[in-house]
Amino acid sequence: MTRIYDRVALIGLGLIAGSMSHAIRAGGLAGHVAGYARSEKTRQTAREIDLCDSVHDDIAGAVRGADLVVLAVPVGAMGEVMAQIAPHLAPGATVTDVGSVKQSVIEAVLPHLPQGVHFVPGHPLAGTEHSGPTSGFATLFANRWWLLTPLPDSDPDATARLDRLITAMGAKTDVMDAAHHDLVLAVTSHAPHLIAYTMVGVADHLRRVSGEEVIQYSAAGFRDFTRIAASDPTMWRDVFLHNKDATLDILGRFTEELFVLQRAIRMGDGQQLHDYFTRTRAIRRSIIDAGQDTGAPDFGRTPGAKPSQ
Ligand code: NAP
């Protein structure tokens, strides 16, 4: 049991905040975990399942006296929430966020940051397609990356302390520049999600033509797309609206590649297809070698859990 913070305030009580609360409480990493969610329904559920040590009806009550405040709301709501908590933050407190996009969150939060309060943006690369206060679990972050994008003037001690908490929750940390983060995530997470949404949309149109076959025979590939495409609509709407440039860049490149493969199929160029698929197979192997997935036939996923977001 290593207490790293006296009082952690979780703003938003969904998958990520819930998992943090479970992990922090299981590890005795904070003296007290306070929670706030905007809806009475979520607060009520959080109380019923004892998600936090205290659940507050007012956001000020949750953050008052906290030495760490975690913004765990959709990316588009970060600025508004920061504006609400700003007058109530304790001097010397650290604010972090868990948003899937970093540049726009920094732009939204910074104008409201009071003097003497530290801001260390972050993003856990861990998630599932489930959301809400009952979806979290203590091991969500185990062996997953948690990227920190401190600002040039972020206090190194505040960053180091947050790093200790994240590591104690089982995650591995890395530090990168916010713009670089957004480009990397556009490739590894944001564009793939949009492709999954699109593929499921295409199948949905087809289903109207061919009855239930698409559902009935949805083994392997399509089934994985449907799992990704079941992710929270609000969260993903905000991700695309707030990581617009990087996502459009990657989707442009994706479209070009798709045309190349489309042409190879049309021209019967088996060699090109084989070479391409050999390269992509090597990438899959390197992900397994890096410990970010397993080679199990179900891609190493426990039901409902996926390796990263
Ligand atoms: P979630 O399970 O849907 O929970 C979101 C929470 O935010 C809920 O408590 C919700 O309150 C609150 N909220 C929603 N809109 C709000 C608004 N406009 N103002 C104030 N509060 C609002 O979401 P999550 O998956 O934990 O995601 C939270 C953050 O983590 C997002 O920024 C997301 O990008 C990031 N993230 C998610 C994943 C993932 O896989 N899910 C992975 C890494 C990072 P109510 O319940 O009261 O509506």
py3Dmol code that shows the C-alpha trace and the ligand (Angstrom):
import py3Dmol

protein = """\
ATOM      1  CA  MET A   1       0.000   0.000   0.000  1.00  0.00           C
ATOM      2  CA  THR A   2       1.621   3.215  -1.143  1.00  0.00           C
ATOM      3  CA  ARG A   3      -0.442   6.325  -0.711  1.00  0.00           C
ATOM      4  CA  ILE A   4       0.497   8.694  -3.526  1.00  0.00           C
ATOM      5  CA  TYR A   5      -2.268  11.306  -3.177  1.00  0.00           C
ATOM      6  CA  ASP A   6      -4.370  12.285  -0.181  1.00  0.00           C
ATOM      7  CA  ARG A   7      -7.535  12.978  -2.150  1.00  0.00           C
ATOM      8  CA  VAL A   8      -8.237  12.133  -5.796  1.00  0.00           C
ATOM      9  CA  ALA A   9     -11.314  13.694  -7.421  1.00  0.00           C
ATOM     10  CA  LEU A  10     -12.741  11.911 -10.446  1.00  0.00           C
ATOM     11  CA  ILE A  11     -14.906  14.125 -12.649  1.00  0.00           C
ATOM     12  CA  GLY A  12     -17.124  11.942 -14.836  1.00  0.00           C
ATOM     13  CA  LEU A  13     -17.855   8.444 -13.542  1.00  0.00           C
ATOM     14  CA  GLY A  14     -17.661   6.245 -16.610  1.00  0.00           C
ATOM     15  CA  LEU A  15     -15.401   3.432 -17.777  1.00  0.00           C
ATOM     16  CA  ILE A  16     -12.074   5.190 -17.284  1.00  0.00           C
ATOM     17  CA  ALA A  17     -12.829   7.003 -14.005  1.00  0.00           C
ATOM     18  CA  GLY A  18     -14.534   3.885 -12.630  1.00  0.00           C
ATOM     19  CA  SER A  19     -11.536   1.735 -13.488  1.00  0.00           C
ATOM     20  CA  MET A  20      -9.232   4.307 -11.897  1.00  0.00           C
ATOM     21  CA  SER A  21     -11.287   4.295  -8.731  1.00  0.00           C
ATOM     22  CA  HIS A  22     -11.194   0.499  -8.517  1.00  0.00           C
ATOM     23  CA  ALA A  23      -7.423   0.432  -9.148  1.00  0.00           C
ATOM     24  CA  ILE A  24      -6.648   3.289  -6.739  1.00  0.00           C
ATOM     25  CA  ARG A  25      -8.763   1.849  -3.947  1.00  0.00           C
ATOM     26  CA  ALA A  26      -7.495  -1.713  -4.495  1.00  0.00           C
ATOM     27  CA  GLY A  27      -3.914  -0.476  -4.259  1.00  0.00           C
ATOM     28  CA  GLY A  28      -4.467   2.010  -1.415  1.00  0.00           C
ATOM     29  CA  LEU A  29      -2.976   4.668  -3.687  1.00  0.00           C
ATOM     30  CA  ALA A  30      -5.025   7.560  -2.289  1.00  0.00           C
ATOM     31  CA  GLY A  31      -6.448   8.439   1.096  1.00  0.00           C
ATOM     32  CA  HIS A  32      -9.846   9.252  -0.414  1.00  0.00           C
ATOM     33  CA  VAL A  33     -11.437   8.950  -3.857  1.00  0.00           C
ATOM     34  CA  ALA A  34     -14.183  11.509  -4.481  1.00  0.00           C
ATOM     35  CA  GLY A  35     -16.428  11.337  -7.526  1.00  0.00           C
ATOM     36  CA  TYR A  36     -18.786  13.588  -9.434  1.00  0.00           C
ATOM     37  CA  ALA A  37     -20.974  12.935 -12.482  1.00  0.00           C
ATOM     38  CA  ARG A  38     -23.377  15.397 -14.072  1.00  0.00           C
ATOM     39  CA  SER A  39     -26.453  13.144 -14.013  1.00  0.00           C
ATOM     40  CA  GLU A  40     -28.299  12.099 -10.886  1.00  0.00           C
ATOM     41  CA  LYS A  41     -28.729   8.624 -12.397  1.00  0.00           C
ATOM     42  CA  THR A  42     -24.967   8.061 -12.706  1.00  0.00           C
ATOM     43  CA  ARG A  43     -24.321   9.437  -9.215  1.00  0.00           C
ATOM     44  CA  GLN A  44     -27.015   7.167  -7.817  1.00  0.00           C
ATOM     45  CA  THR A  45     -25.555   4.093  -9.533  1.00  0.00           C
ATOM     46  CA  ALA A  46     -22.067   5.058  -8.345  1.00  0.00           C
ATOM     47  CA  ARG A  47     -23.353   5.211  -4.757  1.00  0.00           C
ATOM     48  CA  GLU A  48     -25.182   1.895  -5.076  1.00  0.00           C
ATOM     49  CA  ILE A  49     -22.078   0.050  -6.283  1.00  0.00           C
ATOM     50  CA  ASP A  50     -19.779   1.935  -3.867  1.00  0.00           C
ATOM     51  CA  LEU A  51     -17.669   3.181  -6.773  1.00  0.00           C
ATOM     52  CA  CYS A  52     -15.944   5.936  -4.781  1.00  0.00           C
ATOM     53  CA  ASP A  53     -15.402   6.827  -1.140  1.00  0.00           C
ATOM     54  CA  SER A  54     -17.735   9.794  -1.656  1.00  0.00           C
ATOM     55  CA  VAL A  55     -20.021  10.787  -4.541  1.00  0.00           C
ATOM     56  CA  HIS A  56     -20.905  14.471  -4.704  1.00  0.00           C
ATOM     57  CA  ASP A  57     -23.946  16.227  -6.116  1.00  0.00           C
ATOM     58  CA  ASP A  58     -21.876  19.360  -6.663  1.00  0.00           C
ATOM     59  CA  ILE A  59     -18.658  19.460  -8.634  1.00  0.00           C
ATOM     60  CA  ALA A  60     -17.106  21.939  -6.192  1.00  0.00           C
ATOM     61  CA  GLY A  61     -17.563  19.526  -3.288  1.00  0.00           C
ATOM     62  CA  ALA A  62     -15.780  16.792  -5.227  1.00  0.00           C
ATOM     63  CA  VAL A  63     -12.652  18.793  -6.090  1.00  0.00           C
ATOM     64  CA  ARG A  64     -12.359  20.777  -2.858  1.00  0.00           C
ATOM     65  CA  GLY A  65      -9.127  19.793  -1.069  1.00  0.00           C
ATOM     66  CA  ALA A  66      -8.112  17.306  -3.797  1.00  0.00           C
ATOM     67  CA  ASP A  67      -4.420  17.078  -4.621  1.00  0.00           C
ATOM     68  CA  LEU A  68      -5.263  15.274  -7.876  1.00  0.00           C
ATOM     69  CA  VAL A  69      -8.265  16.018 -10.094  1.00  0.00           C
ATOM     70  CA  VAL A  70      -8.937  13.752 -13.078  1.00  0.00           C
ATOM     71  CA  LEU A  71     -11.098  15.010 -15.942  1.00  0.00           C
ATOM     72  CA  ALA A  72     -12.728  11.848 -17.295  1.00  0.00           C
ATOM     73  CA  VAL A  73     -15.485  13.280 -19.476  1.00  0.00           C
ATOM     74  CA  PRO A  74     -15.786  13.318 -23.290  1.00  0.00           C
ATOM     75  CA  VAL A  75     -13.117  15.400 -25.022  1.00  0.00           C
ATOM     76  CA  GLY A  76     -15.634  18.072 -26.059  1.00  0.00           C
ATOM     77  CA  ALA A  77     -16.677  18.676 -22.433  1.00  0.00           C
ATOM     78  CA  MET A  78     -13.196  19.155 -20.924  1.00  0.00           C
ATOM     79  CA  GLY A  79     -13.049  22.967 -21.227  1.00  0.00           C
ATOM     80  CA  GLU A  80     -16.506  23.483 -19.746  1.00  0.00           C
ATOM     81  CA  VAL A  81     -15.744  21.174 -16.803  1.00  0.00           C
ATOM     82  CA  MET A  82     -12.397  22.874 -16.181  1.00  0.00           C
ATOM     83  CA  ALA A  83     -14.144  26.251 -16.076  1.00  0.00           C
ATOM     84  CA  GLN A  84     -16.576  24.898 -13.448  1.00  0.00           C
ATOM     85  CA  ILE A  85     -13.899  23.449 -11.148  1.00  0.00           C
ATOM     86  CA  ALA A  86     -11.286  26.193 -11.501  1.00  0.00           C
ATOM     87  CA  PRO A  87     -12.466  28.427  -8.607  1.00  0.00           C
ATOM     88  CA  HIS A  88     -12.557  25.462  -6.221  1.00  0.00           C
ATOM     89  CA  LEU A  89      -9.137  23.917  -6.866  1.00  0.00           C
ATOM     90  CA  ALA A  90      -6.622  23.742  -4.032  1.00  0.00           C
ATOM     91  CA  PRO A  91      -3.347  25.616  -4.574  1.00  0.00           C
ATOM     92  CA  GLY A  92      -0.626  23.169  -5.672  1.00  0.00           C
ATOM     93  CA  ALA A  93      -3.175  20.604  -6.935  1.00  0.00           C
ATOM     94  CA  THR A  94      -2.553  18.687 -10.125  1.00  0.00           C
ATOM     95  CA  VAL A  95      -5.213  18.411 -12.816  1.00  0.00           C
ATOM     96  CA  THR A  96      -4.926  15.666 -15.404  1.00  0.00           C
ATOM     97  CA  ASP A  97      -7.295  14.396 -18.061  1.00  0.00           C
ATOM     98  CA  VAL A  98      -7.760  11.043 -19.769  1.00  0.00           C
ATOM     99  CA  GLY A  99      -9.039  12.347 -23.111  1.00  0.00           C
ATOM    100  CA  SER A 100      -8.274  10.431 -26.297  1.00  0.00           C
ATOM    101  CA  VAL A 101      -7.159  13.641 -28.031  1.00  0.00           C
ATOM    102  CA  LYS A 102      -4.540  15.915 -26.513  1.00  0.00           C
ATOM    103  CA  GLN A 103      -4.042  19.177 -28.436  1.00  0.00           C
ATOM    104  CA  SER A 104      -7.661  20.303 -28.325  1.00  0.00           C
ATOM    105  CA  VAL A 105      -8.019  19.350 -24.658  1.00  0.00           C
ATOM    106  CA  ILE A 106      -4.942  21.399 -23.781  1.00  0.00           C
ATOM    107  CA  GLU A 107      -6.348  24.356 -25.735  1.00  0.00           C
ATOM    108  CA  ALA A 108      -9.704  24.026 -23.946  1.00  0.00           C
ATOM    109  CA  VAL A 109      -8.315  23.567 -20.412  1.00  0.00           C
ATOM    110  CA  LEU A 110      -5.383  26.006 -20.262  1.00  0.00           C
ATOM    111  CA  PRO A 111      -7.382  29.266 -20.360  1.00  0.00           C
ATOM    112  CA  HIS A 112      -9.184  28.223 -17.152  1.00  0.00           C
ATOM    113  CA  LEU A 113      -6.136  26.924 -15.249  1.00  0.00           C
ATOM    114  CA  PRO A 114      -5.650  28.938 -12.040  1.00  0.00           C
ATOM    115  CA  GLN A 115      -2.203  30.176 -11.038  1.00  0.00           C
ATOM    116  CA  GLY A 116      -0.410  27.588  -8.886  1.00  0.00           C
ATOM    117  CA  VAL A 117      -2.383  24.586 -10.205  1.00  0.00           C
ATOM    118  CA  HIS A 118      -0.477  22.083 -12.364  1.00  0.00           C
ATOM    119  CA  PHE A 119      -1.885  20.570 -15.541  1.00  0.00           C
ATOM    120  CA  VAL A 120      -0.434  17.283 -16.795  1.00  0.00           C
ATOM    121  CA  PRO A 121      -2.482  15.940 -19.739  1.00  0.00           C
ATOM    122  CA  GLY A 122      -2.656  12.165 -20.206  1.00  0.00           C
ATOM    123  CA  HIS A 123      -4.285   9.360 -22.155  1.00  0.00           C
ATOM    124  CA  PRO A 124      -4.580   5.708 -21.079  1.00  0.00           C
ATOM    125  CA  LEU A 125      -4.423   3.418 -24.113  1.00  0.00           C
ATOM    126  CA  ALA A 126      -6.890   1.052 -22.529  1.00  0.00           C
ATOM    127  CA  GLY A 127     -10.594   0.680 -22.924  1.00  0.00           C
ATOM    128  CA  THR A 128     -13.531  -1.441 -23.885  1.00  0.00           C
ATOM    129  CA  GLU A 129     -16.638  -0.746 -25.925  1.00  0.00           C
ATOM    130  CA  HIS A 130     -18.594  -0.464 -22.669  1.00  0.00           C
ATOM    131  CA  SER A 131     -19.306   2.789 -20.887  1.00  0.00           C
ATOM    132  CA  GLY A 132     -20.919   4.137 -17.738  1.00  0.00           C
ATOM    133  CA  PRO A 133     -20.331   3.740 -13.999  1.00  0.00           C
ATOM    134  CA  THR A 134     -20.691  -0.057 -13.901  1.00  0.00           C
ATOM    135  CA  SER A 135     -18.281  -0.760 -16.766  1.00  0.00           C
ATOM    136  CA  GLY A 136     -14.970  -0.157 -14.969  1.00  0.00           C
ATOM    137  CA  PHE A 137     -12.641  -2.758 -13.492  1.00  0.00           C
ATOM    138  CA  ALA A 138      -9.379  -2.534 -11.541  1.00  0.00           C
ATOM    139  CA  THR A 139      -7.167  -4.291 -14.085  1.00  0.00           C
ATOM    140  CA  LEU A 140      -8.163  -2.239 -17.132  1.00  0.00           C
ATOM    141  CA  PHE A 141      -4.784  -0.515 -17.226  1.00  0.00           C
ATOM    142  CA  ALA A 142      -2.597  -3.541 -16.454  1.00  0.00           C
ATOM    143  CA  ASN A 143       0.341  -3.639 -18.857  1.00  0.00           C
ATOM    144  CA  ARG A 144      -1.228  -0.931 -21.051  1.00  0.00           C
ATOM    145  CA  TRP A 145       0.447   2.287 -22.119  1.00  0.00           C
ATOM    146  CA  TRP A 146      -0.588   5.577 -20.556  1.00  0.00           C
ATOM    147  CA  LEU A 147       0.763   8.495 -22.543  1.00  0.00           C
ATOM    148  CA  LEU A 148       1.546  11.777 -20.805  1.00  0.00           C
ATOM    149  CA  THR A 149       1.876  14.991 -22.813  1.00  0.00           C
ATOM    150  CA  PRO A 150       3.200  17.506 -20.268  1.00  0.00           C
ATOM    151  CA  LEU A 151       3.498  21.102 -21.383  1.00  0.00           C
ATOM    152  CA  PRO A 152       6.931  22.729 -21.634  1.00  0.00           C
ATOM    153  CA  ASP A 153       6.276  24.541 -18.340  1.00  0.00           C
ATOM    154  CA  SER A 154       4.595  21.606 -16.542  1.00  0.00           C
ATOM    155  CA  ASP A 155       6.051  21.064 -13.080  1.00  0.00           C
ATOM    156  CA  PRO A 156       8.371  17.990 -13.259  1.00  0.00           C
ATOM    157  CA  ASP A 157       7.445  16.994  -9.680  1.00  0.00           C
ATOM    158  CA  ALA A 158       3.722  17.023 -10.507  1.00  0.00           C
ATOM    159  CA  THR A 159       4.368  14.906 -13.606  1.00  0.00           C
ATOM    160  CA  ALA A 160       6.575  12.462 -11.664  1.00  0.00           C
ATOM    161  CA  ARG A 161       3.942  12.035  -8.947  1.00  0.00           C
ATOM    162  CA  LEU A 162       1.190  11.355 -11.483  1.00  0.00           C
ATOM    163  CA  ASP A 163       3.539   8.931 -13.231  1.00  0.00           C
ATOM    164  CA  ARG A 164       3.922   7.042  -9.942  1.00  0.00           C
ATOM    165  CA  LEU A 165       0.147   6.734  -9.573  1.00  0.00           C
ATOM    166  CA  ILE A 166      -0.287   5.472 -13.136  1.00  0.00           C
ATOM    167  CA  THR A 167       2.531   2.966 -12.750  1.00  0.00           C
ATOM    168  CA  ALA A 168       1.049   1.774  -9.457  1.00  0.00           C
ATOM    169  CA  MET A 169      -2.247   1.147 -11.302  1.00  0.00           C
ATOM    170  CA  GLY A 170      -0.307  -1.297 -13.496  1.00  0.00           C
ATOM    171  CA  ALA A 171       0.191   0.813 -16.624  1.00  0.00           C
ATOM    172  CA  LYS A 172       3.385   1.727 -18.459  1.00  0.00           C
ATOM    173  CA  THR A 173       3.995   5.414 -19.092  1.00  0.00           C
ATOM    174  CA  ASP A 174       5.587   7.272 -21.946  1.00  0.00           C
ATOM    175  CA  VAL A 175       5.936  10.989 -22.561  1.00  0.00           C
ATOM    176  CA  MET A 176       5.296  12.630 -25.908  1.00  0.00           C
ATOM    177  CA  ASP A 177       4.397  15.894 -27.520  1.00  0.00           C
ATOM    178  CA  ALA A 178       0.632  16.477 -27.835  1.00  0.00           C
ATOM    179  CA  ALA A 179       0.669  16.939 -31.627  1.00  0.00           C
ATOM    180  CA  HIS A 180       2.658  13.742 -32.070  1.00  0.00           C
ATOM    181  CA  HIS A 181       0.248  11.915 -29.763  1.00  0.00           C
ATOM    182  CA  ASP A 182      -2.707  12.987 -31.890  1.00  0.00           C
ATOM    183  CA  LEU A 183      -1.061  11.755 -35.103  1.00  0.00           C
ATOM    184  CA  VAL A 184      -0.019   8.414 -33.585  1.00  0.00           C
ATOM    185  CA  LEU A 185      -3.518   7.851 -32.192  1.00  0.00           C
ATOM    186  CA  ALA A 186      -5.114   8.812 -35.501  1.00  0.00           C
ATOM    187  CA  VAL A 187      -3.218   5.873 -37.048  1.00  0.00           C
ATOM    188  CA  THR A 188      -3.570   3.349 -34.251  1.00  0.00           C
ATOM    189  CA  SER A 189      -7.045   4.100 -32.977  1.00  0.00           C
ATOM    190  CA  HIS A 190      -9.092   6.900 -34.510  1.00  0.00           C
ATOM    191  CA  ALA A 191      -8.968   5.967 -38.207  1.00  0.00           C
ATOM    192  CA  PRO A 192      -9.445   2.231 -37.446  1.00  0.00           C
ATOM    193  CA  HIS A 193     -12.551   3.080 -35.436  1.00  0.00           C
ATOM    194  CA  LEU A 194     -13.953   5.124 -38.309  1.00  0.00           C
ATOM    195  CA  ILE A 195     -13.240   2.259 -40.713  1.00  0.00           C
ATOM    196  CA  ALA A 196     -15.020  -0.167 -38.363  1.00  0.00           C
ATOM    197  CA  TYR A 197     -18.019   2.183 -38.114  1.00  0.00           C
ATOM    198  CA  THR A 198     -18.082   2.392 -41.917  1.00  0.00           C
ATOM    199  CA  MET A 199     -17.773  -1.364 -42.466  1.00  0.00           C
ATOM    200  CA  VAL A 200     -20.621  -2.071 -40.077  1.00  0.00           C
ATOM    201  CA  GLY A 201     -22.657   0.634 -41.816  1.00  0.00           C
ATOM    202  CA  VAL A 202     -22.019  -1.043 -45.183  1.00  0.00           C
ATOM    203  CA  ALA A 203     -23.066  -4.425 -43.794  1.00  0.00           C
ATOM    204  CA  ASP A 204     -26.161  -2.834 -42.325  1.00  0.00           C
ATOM    205  CA  HIS A 205     -27.177  -1.647 -45.793  1.00  0.00           C
ATOM    206  CA  LEU A 206     -26.428  -5.108 -47.209  1.00  0.00           C
ATOM    207  CA  ARG A 207     -28.479  -6.807 -44.552  1.00  0.00           C
ATOM    208  CA  ARG A 208     -31.527  -5.115 -45.923  1.00  0.00           C
ATOM    209  CA  VAL A 209     -30.760  -6.909 -49.190  1.00  0.00           C
ATOM    210  CA  SER A 210     -29.705 -10.347 -47.940  1.00  0.00           C
ATOM    211  CA  GLY A 211     -31.812 -10.810 -44.828  1.00  0.00           C
ATOM    212  CA  GLU A 212     -30.023 -12.047 -41.725  1.00  0.00           C
ATOM    213  CA  GLU A 213     -26.977 -13.631 -43.378  1.00  0.00           C
ATOM    214  CA  VAL A 214     -24.589 -10.849 -42.400  1.00  0.00           C
ATOM    215  CA  ILE A 215     -25.474 -11.337 -38.743  1.00  0.00           C
ATOM    216  CA  GLN A 216     -25.624 -15.104 -38.892  1.00  0.00           C
ATOM    217  CA  TYR A 217     -22.237 -15.580 -40.571  1.00  0.00           C
ATOM    218  CA  SER A 218     -20.455 -12.714 -38.860  1.00  0.00           C
ATOM    219  CA  ALA A 219     -17.543 -14.793 -37.567  1.00  0.00           C
ATOM    220  CA  ALA A 220     -13.991 -13.484 -37.313  1.00  0.00           C
ATOM    221  CA  GLY A 221     -13.369 -10.228 -39.184  1.00  0.00           C
ATOM    222  CA  PHE A 222     -16.788  -8.627 -39.199  1.00  0.00           C
ATOM    223  CA  ARG A 223     -17.488  -9.623 -35.619  1.00  0.00           C
ATOM    224  CA  ASP A 224     -14.409  -7.663 -34.517  1.00  0.00           C
ATOM    225  CA  PHE A 225     -15.589  -4.641 -36.498  1.00  0.00           C
ATOM    226  CA  THR A 226     -18.973  -4.761 -34.767  1.00  0.00           C
ATOM    227  CA  ARG A 227     -17.312  -4.827 -31.351  1.00  0.00           C
ATOM    228  CA  ILE A 228     -15.285  -1.712 -32.160  1.00  0.00           C
ATOM    229  CA  ALA A 229     -18.299  -0.038 -33.761  1.00  0.00           C
ATOM    230  CA  ALA A 230     -20.263  -0.563 -30.533  1.00  0.00           C
ATOM    231  CA  SER A 231     -18.049   2.012 -28.765  1.00  0.00           C
ATOM    232  CA  ASP A 232     -19.639   5.023 -27.117  1.00  0.00           C
ATOM    233  CA  PRO A 233     -21.118   7.377 -29.774  1.00  0.00           C
ATOM    234  CA  THR A 234     -20.542  10.580 -27.762  1.00  0.00           C
ATOM    235  CA  MET A 235     -16.924   9.793 -27.007  1.00  0.00           C
ATOM    236  CA  TRP A 236     -16.147   8.943 -30.633  1.00  0.00           C
ATOM    237  CA  ARG A 237     -18.053  11.873 -32.077  1.00  0.00           C
ATOM    238  CA  ASP A 238     -15.845  14.114 -29.942  1.00  0.00           C
ATOM    239  CA  VAL A 239     -12.649  12.261 -30.890  1.00  0.00           C
ATOM    240  CA  PHE A 240     -13.231  12.881 -34.606  1.00  0.00           C
ATOM    241  CA  LEU A 241     -14.361  16.474 -34.168  1.00  0.00           C
ATOM    242  CA  HIS A 242     -11.317  17.256 -32.016  1.00  0.00           C
ATOM    243  CA  ASN A 243      -8.624  15.290 -33.859  1.00  0.00           C
ATOM    244  CA  LYS A 244      -9.863  16.438 -37.218  1.00  0.00           C
ATOM    245  CA  ASP A 245      -6.632  17.212 -39.076  1.00  0.00           C
ATOM    246  CA  ALA A 246      -4.679  14.087 -38.098  1.00  0.00           C
ATOM    247  CA  THR A 247      -7.663  11.799 -38.721  1.00  0.00           C
ATOM    248  CA  LEU A 248      -8.355  13.329 -42.143  1.00  0.00           C
ATOM    249  CA  ASP A 249      -4.657  12.998 -43.019  1.00  0.00           C
ATOM    250  CA  ILE A 250      -4.644   9.297 -42.151  1.00  0.00           C
ATOM    251  CA  LEU A 251      -7.977   8.640 -43.858  1.00  0.00           C
ATOM    252  CA  GLY A 252      -6.596  10.297 -47.028  1.00  0.00           C
ATOM    253  CA  ARG A 253      -3.635   7.923 -46.958  1.00  0.00           C
ATOM    254  CA  PHE A 254      -5.960   5.003 -46.239  1.00  0.00           C
ATOM    255  CA  THR A 255      -8.110   5.834 -49.237  1.00  0.00           C
ATOM    256  CA  GLU A 256      -5.030   5.935 -51.490  1.00  0.00           C
ATOM    257  CA  GLU A 257      -3.917   2.503 -50.246  1.00  0.00           C
ATOM    258  CA  LEU A 258      -7.409   1.146 -50.727  1.00  0.00           C
ATOM    259  CA  PHE A 259      -7.369   2.244 -54.351  1.00  0.00           C
ATOM    260  CA  VAL A 260      -3.982   0.529 -54.830  1.00  0.00           C
ATOM    261  CA  LEU A 261      -5.360  -2.752 -53.476  1.00  0.00           C
ATOM    262  CA  GLN A 262      -8.591  -2.324 -55.407  1.00  0.00           C
ATOM    263  CA  ARG A 263      -6.584  -1.952 -58.598  1.00  0.00           C
ATOM    264  CA  ALA A 264      -4.445  -5.005 -57.784  1.00  0.00           C
ATOM    265  CA  ILE A 265      -7.610  -7.072 -57.388  1.00  0.00           C
ATOM    266  CA  ARG A 266      -9.081  -5.742 -60.613  1.00  0.00           C
ATOM    267  CA  MET A 267      -5.831  -6.420 -62.511  1.00  0.00           C
ATOM    268  CA  GLY A 268      -5.424  -9.873 -60.936  1.00  0.00           C
ATOM    269  CA  ASP A 269      -2.051  -8.839 -59.465  1.00  0.00           C
ATOM    270  CA  GLY A 270      -1.706 -11.645 -56.911  1.00  0.00           C
ATOM    271  CA  GLN A 271       1.958 -10.885 -56.280  1.00  0.00           C
ATOM    272  CA  GLN A 272       1.183  -7.353 -55.148  1.00  0.00           C
ATOM    273  CA  LEU A 273      -1.584  -8.550 -52.842  1.00  0.00           C
ATOM    274  CA  HIS A 274       0.633 -11.289 -51.405  1.00  0.00           C
ATOM    275  CA  ASP A 275       3.531  -8.891 -50.796  1.00  0.00           C
ATOM    276  CA  TYR A 276       1.197  -6.387 -49.125  1.00  0.00           C
ATOM    277  CA  PHE A 277      -0.383  -8.959 -46.827  1.00  0.00           C
ATOM    278  CA  THR A 278       3.067 -10.335 -45.921  1.00  0.00           C
ATOM    279  CA  ARG A 279       4.100  -6.862 -44.730  1.00  0.00           C
ATOM    280  CA  THR A 280       0.931  -6.406 -42.685  1.00  0.00           C
ATOM    281  CA  ARG A 281       1.320  -9.842 -41.114  1.00  0.00           C
ATOM    282  CA  ALA A 282       4.773  -8.794 -39.868  1.00  0.00           C
ATOM    283  CA  ILE A 283       3.201  -5.766 -38.151  1.00  0.00           C
ATOM    284  CA  ARG A 284       0.744  -8.056 -36.366  1.00  0.00           C
ATOM    285  CA  ARG A 285       3.666 -10.208 -35.175  1.00  0.00           C
ATOM    286  CA  SER A 286       5.512  -7.177 -33.840  1.00  0.00           C
ATOM    287  CA  ILE A 287       2.434  -6.132 -31.817  1.00  0.00           C
ATOM    288  CA  ILE A 288       2.311  -9.589 -30.225  1.00  0.00           C
ATOM    289  CA  ASP A 289       6.089  -9.508 -29.616  1.00  0.00           C
ATOM    290  CA  ALA A 290       5.646  -6.125 -27.888  1.00  0.00           C
ATOM    291  CA  GLY A 291       3.162  -7.754 -25.476  1.00  0.00           C
ATOM    292  CA  GLN A 292       0.238  -5.585 -26.633  1.00  0.00           C
ATOM    293  CA  ASP A 293      -1.884  -8.591 -27.667  1.00  0.00           C
ATOM    294  CA  THR A 294      -1.606 -12.380 -27.804  1.00  0.00           C
ATOM    295  CA  GLY A 295      -1.616 -14.797 -30.678  1.00  0.00           C
ATOM    296  CA  ALA A 296      -4.656 -16.638 -29.292  1.00  0.00           C
ATOM    297  CA  PRO A 297      -7.367 -17.415 -31.875  1.00  0.00           C
ATOM    298  CA  ASP A 298      -9.712 -14.882 -30.257  1.00  0.00           C
ATOM    299  CA  PHE A 299      -6.938 -12.290 -30.515  1.00  0.00           C
ATOM    300  CA  GLY A 300      -6.389 -12.608 -26.797  1.00  0.00           C
ATOM    301  CA  ARG A 301      -9.496 -10.718 -25.871  1.00  0.00           C
ATOM    302  CA  THR A 302     -11.559 -11.583 -22.910  1.00  0.00           C
ATOM    303  CA  PRO A 303     -15.248 -11.095 -23.730  1.00  0.00           C
ATOM    304  CA  GLY A 304     -15.989  -7.405 -23.875  1.00  0.00           C
ATOM    305  CA  ALA A 305     -12.404  -6.228 -23.458  1.00  0.00           C
ATOM    306  CA  LYS A 306     -10.133  -4.948 -26.159  1.00  0.00           C
ATOM    307  CA  PRO A 307      -6.474  -4.200 -25.779  1.00  0.00           C
ATOM    308  CA  SER A 308      -6.279  -0.521 -26.445  1.00  0.00           C
ATOM    309  CA  GLN A 309      -8.022   2.591 -27.657  1.00  0.00           C
TER     310      GLN A 309
END
"""
ligand_1 = """\
48
NAP
P -18.100 7.075 -20.287
O -18.015 5.717 -19.710
O -19.097 7.333 -21.362
O -18.304 8.153 -19.114
C -18.306 9.513 -19.413
C -18.619 10.331 -18.186
O -18.594 11.709 -18.573
C -19.986 10.071 -17.584
O -19.902 10.107 -16.185
C -20.824 11.238 -18.087
O -21.782 11.663 -17.149
C -19.811 12.349 -18.197
N -20.186 13.332 -19.222
C -20.581 13.085 -20.492
N -20.809 14.236 -21.135
C -20.574 15.227 -20.244
C -20.665 16.639 -20.307
N -21.033 17.272 -21.437
N -20.352 17.345 -19.187
C -19.995 16.716 -18.050
N -19.885 15.373 -17.932
C -20.175 14.649 -19.028
O -16.695 7.539 -20.908
P -15.212 6.941 -20.754
O -15.066 5.817 -21.698
O -14.864 6.776 -19.335
O -14.386 8.152 -21.403
C -14.012 9.278 -20.652
C -12.823 9.929 -21.336
O -11.785 8.944 -21.465
C -13.110 10.462 -22.734
O -12.469 11.701 -22.889
C -12.454 9.443 -23.649
O -11.966 10.040 -24.828
C -11.324 8.916 -22.789
N -10.901 7.536 -23.058
C -11.830 6.571 -23.282
C -11.414 5.280 -23.547
C -12.419 4.197 -23.832
O -12.070 3.171 -24.411
N -13.639 4.327 -23.436
C -10.046 4.976 -23.560
C -9.131 5.986 -23.277
C -9.569 7.268 -23.030
P -23.255 11.033 -17.085
O -23.074 9.557 -16.857
O -23.835 11.697 -15.915
O -23.896 11.322 -18.380
"""
view = py3Dmol.view(width=600, height=400)
view.addModel(protein, "pdb")
view.setStyle({"model": 0}, {"cartoon": {"style": "trace"}})
view.addModel(ligand_1, "xyz")
view.setStyle({"model": 1}, {"stick": {}})
view.zoomTo()
view.show()
